[in-house]
Amino acid sequence: MTAGVNEPRYPSLRGIMGAKSKPMDRWAPADLGLEGVGGAAAGQTVVSVTAAEERRAGEVVTDDGDGAHRIVLLLARARVI
């Protein structure tokens, strides 16, 4: 019963060519009964837009026997733990 569930269905060339000639309906929000959507009716305004800060280079910890301790100190300094 579920043998073909995970099998992708690829469109045939005939189906692709037939889809090109089909009319495409374009609906406005009013056609769907969604008056007052977006714009001033959204209830939200964008106050400011700023670029995200650039990522800083990380720190490489080589394990000379105390690597785990140094990682714990780095995580504590970053207030992760």
trRosetta pair geometry for C-beta under 8 A, 3 or more apart (Angstrom, degrees):
i j d omega theta_ij theta_ji phi_ij phi_ji
2 5 4.6 -13 -171 -22 82 128
4 7 4.6 -55 -159 27 72 125
11 15 4.6 -127 -168 87 94 127
11 16 5.3 109 130 -57 127 88
11 19 7.9 -31 -162 -11 147 139
12 15 4.6 97 54 5 79 102
12 16 7.1 -143 94 -5 42 85
13 16 5.6 -52 -147 35 35 112
13 17 6.2 29 157 -14 67 108
14 17 6.0 -58 -146 41 28 107
14 18 6.1 28 155 -19 64 112
15 18 5.7 -56 -143 39 29 112
15 19 6.3 33 157 -25 64 105
16 19 5.9 -54 -150 30 28 112
16 20 7.1 36 151 -28 60 99
17 20 5.9 -45 -159 18 36 116
17 21 7.7 21 153 -8 61 102
18 21 6.4 -65 -161 37 38 102
18 22 7.0 47 146 -36 68 102
19 22 5.6 -44 -153 14 42 119
27 31 4.4 -125 -161 75 90 140
27 32 6.0 78 153 -41 130 99
28 31 5.0 108 54 -5 69 101
28 32 7.8 -154 94 4 44 85
29 32 5.9 -68 -157 44 39 103
29 34 4.1 -89 -175 81 92 107
29 35 7.0 141 124 -80 103 32
29 37 5.0 -142 -161 46 150 126
29 38 7.4 -153 -52 11 163 116
30 33 7.6 49 -170 -74 35 19
30 34 7.1 -108 -73 57 26 63
30 35 5.7 47 -108 -79 77 82
34 37 4.5 -1 154 -22 104 139
36 41 4.1 174 -178 -139 73 157
37 41 6.2 -76 -80 89 9 132
37 42 7.7 54 -177 -77 45 74
38 41 6.5 39 60 58 31 98
38 42 5.6 10 -140 -57 25 106
39 42 6.3 155 61 -12 26 99
46 49 6.6 6 172 -50 123 97
59 74 6.6 -152 68 -125 136 140
61 67 5.6 122 144 -150 108 86
61 70 5.2 170 -145 105 125 124
61 71 5.7 175 86 -71 173 82
61 74 7.0 -115 -62 -18 135 149
62 67 6.9 -105 121 -97 28 111
63 66 7.8 177 -154 55 59 35
63 67 3.2 -45 -109 -37 78 146
63 68 7.8 40 -123 -27 106 65
64 67 6.8 130 23 -50 49 85
66 69 4.7 -44 -176 41 84 119
66 70 5.9 89 125 -26 86 98
67 70 5.7 -59 -148 38 32 110
67 71 6.3 33 155 -20 67 105
68 71 5.7 -53 -149 34 32 112
68 72 6.5 34 152 -19 64 104
69 72 5.7 -53 -151 35 33 112
69 73 6.5 33 151 -18 64 104
70 73 5.6 -52 -149 36 34 113
70 74 6.4 36 151 -20 65 104
71 74 5.6 -52 -148 36 33 112
71 75 6.3 30 154 -15 66 106
72 75 5.8 -55 -146 40 31 109
72 76 6.2 31 154 -19 65 108
72 81 7.2 -64 -151 65 72 145
73 76 5.7 -55 -144 38 31 111
73 77 6.2 32 155 -21 65 106
74 77 5.7 -54 -146 35 30 111
74 78 6.4 19 155 -9 64 109
75 78 5.8 -60 -145 45 32 105
75 80 4.4 -79 -166 59 85 116
75 81 4.7 37 134 13 117 108
76 79 7.3 32 -177 -81 35 34
76 80 7.6 -86 -68 46 24 73
76 81 5.8 -56 -80 72 65 89
